[in-house]
């Protein structure tokens, strides 16, 4: 017997929220893949803890994607077993997200060290690295208008004269514009890339936290609606 009255509204609300969860899961997968590609190809960050973040995002996205699909089917078919399973799995996801948020807060200060170590490694290996790595460093410096890790002086071992930087450090990039201009503020960016990137990452993490809170609230509502729907389905069966 189909649920009636107010519970029918709950049924459609649960279906709607699950559709939103499904979209959120897909979005998390896309964001996770994009961040992973950015870290490994653009910034070339090799730190395991940095790569773990995107992997966790992708994993949660896949779980949310399938759990939401499961919930949609359960709500539409008014299947008590499927709805209960959905509520339990979603509750576990919420707990995992809370744990991840706590870990993220605890290790938030590691961002600076990860960026510092990664940039230092990229600069030290610049001359002996592949063209892909060199292009990544050049693109990084041109895009963020910075030079070196903490300052342009980090390139002191770049050439025998000790005063040359890659052309990507120049305010106006031209061939050999970085030759002998390491400390010339009128030609070369003097600020390093560390502070710029750290600020960018921290600012984006704040938006991620806001998005996570919104999704968590929706998930809690989803669990509440699922419990109400299960209660209604049980009541209908008892009447029968």
PLY file of the C-alpha trace (Angstrom):
ply
format ascii 1.0
element vertex 240
property float x
property float y
property float z
element edge 239
property int vertex1
property int vertex2
end_header
0.00 0.00 0.00
1.35 3.41 -0.95
1.96 6.03 1.68
-0.67 8.75 1.88
-1.06 12.37 2.97
1.89 14.12 4.54
4.11 11.07 4.18
3.66 11.18 0.42
5.16 14.67 0.59
8.05 13.25 2.65
8.53 10.57 0.02
8.91 13.12 -2.76
11.11 15.33 -0.59
13.39 12.35 0.09
13.50 11.59 -3.62
14.35 15.24 -4.35
17.09 15.37 -1.70
18.57 12.15 -3.05
18.66 13.65 -6.52
20.57 16.61 -5.02
22.92 14.16 -3.25
23.45 12.37 -6.55
24.48 15.65 -8.18
26.71 16.46 -5.18
28.39 13.07 -5.48
29.06 13.65 -9.16
30.39 17.15 -8.37
32.73 15.75 -5.68
34.14 13.24 -8.18
34.80 15.98 -10.74
36.35 18.32 -8.15
38.53 15.54 -6.74
39.84 14.60 -10.19
40.54 18.25 -11.06
42.42 18.86 -7.77
44.43 15.67 -8.19
45.44 16.61 -11.74
46.33 20.13 -10.58
48.50 18.90 -7.71
50.37 16.31 -9.75
50.74 18.08 -13.09
50.56 21.81 -12.43
52.04 22.14 -8.94
53.77 18.75 -9.07
53.22 18.28 -5.33
54.52 14.83 -4.36
53.61 14.85 -0.66
51.45 11.80 0.07
49.20 13.69 2.48
48.48 16.29 -0.22
47.43 13.60 -2.70
45.33 11.86 -0.06
42.92 14.82 0.07
41.71 14.56 -3.55
41.56 10.76 -3.30
39.30 11.03 -0.22
37.10 13.56 -2.07
36.78 11.21 -5.07
36.03 8.22 -2.81
33.34 10.09 -0.89
31.91 11.34 -4.18
31.62 7.79 -5.54
29.96 6.60 -2.30
27.51 9.51 -2.22
26.76 8.98 -5.92
25.73 5.34 -5.46
24.08 5.77 -2.05
21.92 8.60 -3.44
20.89 6.44 -6.40
20.03 3.68 -3.92
17.99 6.14 -1.85
16.10 7.40 -4.90
15.06 3.87 -5.79
14.05 3.10 -2.20
11.95 6.25 -1.88
10.25 5.79 -5.25
9.45 2.10 -4.68
8.65 2.72 -0.97
10.93 -0.18 -0.13
11.55 -0.23 3.62
14.77 -2.27 3.41
16.30 0.04 0.79
15.33 3.19 2.68
16.73 1.85 5.98
19.95 0.84 4.25
20.16 4.28 2.67
19.69 6.00 6.07
22.38 3.84 7.70
24.90 4.37 4.88
24.22 8.11 4.78
24.71 8.31 8.56
28.09 6.58 8.16
29.03 9.10 5.44
28.13 11.99 7.76
30.31 10.50 10.53
33.19 10.05 8.06
32.81 13.65 6.88
32.90 14.94 10.46
36.07 12.90 11.09
37.63 14.25 7.89
36.74 17.82 8.88
38.39 17.34 12.29
41.53 15.90 10.68
41.58 18.74 8.16
41.41 21.28 10.98
44.13 19.52 12.97
46.51 19.31 10.00
45.64 22.67 8.43
49.02 24.12 9.43
50.79 21.51 7.33
49.74 23.36 4.17
52.65 25.76 4.51
55.23 22.95 4.80
53.77 20.98 1.89
53.89 24.02 -0.40
57.39 24.98 0.83
58.85 21.49 0.31
57.18 20.98 -3.06
58.29 24.32 -4.50
61.82 23.86 -3.18
62.03 20.42 -4.78
60.74 21.79 -8.10
63.30 24.62 -8.15
66.24 22.44 -7.09
65.51 19.96 -9.88
64.54 22.55 -12.50
67.76 22.39 -14.52
67.91 18.58 -14.62
64.20 17.86 -14.90
61.95 17.07 -17.85
60.47 19.73 -20.10
57.08 19.01 -18.52
58.39 19.92 -15.07
60.12 23.05 -16.34
56.97 24.15 -18.15
54.95 23.59 -14.96
57.33 25.80 -12.94
57.34 28.48 -15.64
53.56 28.46 -15.88
53.30 28.66 -12.09
55.54 31.73 -11.89
53.93 33.49 -14.84
50.38 32.81 -13.62
50.96 33.88 -10.01
53.47 36.64 -10.86
56.08 35.31 -8.45
59.65 34.04 -8.52
61.26 31.27 -6.48
59.95 29.85 -3.22
60.31 32.80 -0.85
62.03 35.28 -3.18
63.86 35.49 -6.50
67.12 34.76 -4.63
66.08 31.10 -4.42
67.32 30.81 -8.03
70.94 31.66 -7.05
72.10 28.19 -8.17
70.21 28.37 -11.45
73.24 29.59 -13.41
77.01 29.97 -12.84
76.77 33.77 -12.49
74.42 33.41 -9.50
72.26 36.30 -10.66
70.11 34.80 -13.41
66.53 33.55 -13.08
64.22 31.73 -15.52
62.53 34.03 -18.02
59.16 33.18 -16.41
60.19 35.39 -13.46
60.20 38.51 -15.64
57.48 41.14 -15.48
57.51 41.11 -19.30
58.55 37.66 -20.49
60.98 37.73 -23.40
63.91 35.51 -24.37
66.84 35.86 -21.91
65.01 38.58 -19.92
66.04 36.85 -16.68
69.78 36.93 -17.37
71.56 38.84 -14.59
68.34 40.43 -13.32
67.69 38.43 -10.12
67.53 41.46 -7.81
66.20 43.97 -10.36
62.64 44.71 -9.15
61.91 46.65 -12.33
62.39 43.52 -14.45
61.84 40.50 -12.21
59.20 39.60 -9.58
60.88 39.65 -6.17
58.20 37.91 -4.10
58.22 34.12 -3.87
55.41 31.76 -4.84
55.03 30.18 -1.39
52.90 32.86 0.28
50.78 33.40 -2.83
49.95 29.71 -3.20
49.41 29.16 0.52
46.94 32.06 0.65
45.12 30.74 -2.42
44.85 27.22 -0.96
43.68 28.46 2.45
41.02 30.72 0.88
39.70 27.85 -1.23
39.65 25.51 1.76
37.27 27.95 3.46
34.84 27.63 0.56
35.20 23.84 0.66
34.30 23.91 4.38
31.22 26.05 3.68
30.12 23.67 0.91
30.73 20.68 3.22
28.55 22.22 5.95
25.70 22.84 3.45
25.94 19.27 2.13
26.07 17.88 5.69
22.86 19.75 6.61
21.14 18.32 3.53
22.38 14.85 4.44
21.01 15.14 7.98
17.64 16.18 6.52
17.87 13.18 4.20
18.34 10.84 7.17
15.39 12.46 8.99
13.10 12.12 5.95
14.24 8.53 5.46
13.35 7.68 9.07
9.93 9.33 8.71
9.27 7.43 5.49
10.29 4.10 7.07
7.98 4.80 10.01
5.13 5.53 7.61
5.76 2.39 5.55
5.77 0.26 8.71
2.51 1.84 9.83
0.89 1.05 6.47
2.01 -2.58 6.71
0.65 -2.86 10.26
-2.71 -1.54 9.07
-2.72 -4.15 6.35
0 1
1 2
2 3
3 4
4 5
5 6
6 7
7 8
8 9
9 10
10 11
11 12
12 13
13 14
14 15
15 16
16 17
17 18
18 19
19 20
20 21
21 22
22 23
23 24
24 25
25 26
26 27
27 28
28 29
29 30
30 31
31 32
32 33
33 34
34 35
35 36
36 37
37 38
38 39
39 40
40 41
41 42
42 43
43 44
44 45
45 46
46 47
47 48
48 49
49 50
50 51
51 52
52 53
53 54
54 55
55 56
56 57
57 58
58 59
59 60
60 61
61 62
62 63
63 64
64 65
65 66
66 67
67 68
68 69
69 70
70 71
71 72
72 73
73 74
74 75
75 76
76 77
77 78
78 79
79 80
80 81
81 82
82 83
83 84
84 85
85 86
86 87
87 88
88 89
89 90
90 91
91 92
92 93
93 94
94 95
95 96
96 97
97 98
98 99
99 100
100 101
101 102
102 103
103 104
104 105
105 106
106 107
107 108
108 109
109 110
110 111
111 112
112 113
113 114
114 115
115 116
116 117
117 118
118 119
119 120
120 121
121 122
122 123
123 124
124 125
125 126
126 127
127 128
128 129
129 130
130 131
131 132
132 133
133 134
134 135
135 136
136 137
137 138
138 139
139 140
140 141
141 142
142 143
143 144
144 145
145 146
146 147
147 148
148 149
149 150
150 151
151 152
152 153
153 154
154 155
155 156
156 157
157 158
158 159
159 160
160 161
161 162
162 163
163 164
164 165
165 166
166 167
167 168
168 169
169 170
170 171
171 172
172 173
173 174
174 175
175 176
176 177
177 178
178 179
179 180
180 181
181 182
182 183
183 184
184 185
185 186
186 187
187 188
188 189
189 190
190 191
191 192
192 193
193 194
194 195
195 196
196 197
197 198
198 199
199 200
200 201
201 202
202 203
203 204
204 205
205 206
206 207
207 208
208 209
209 210
210 211
211 212
212 213
213 214
214 215
215 216
216 217
217 218
218 219
219 220
220 221
221 222
222 223
223 224
224 225
225 226
226 227
227 228
228 229
229 230
230 231
231 232
232 233
233 234
234 235
235 236
236 237
237 238
238 239
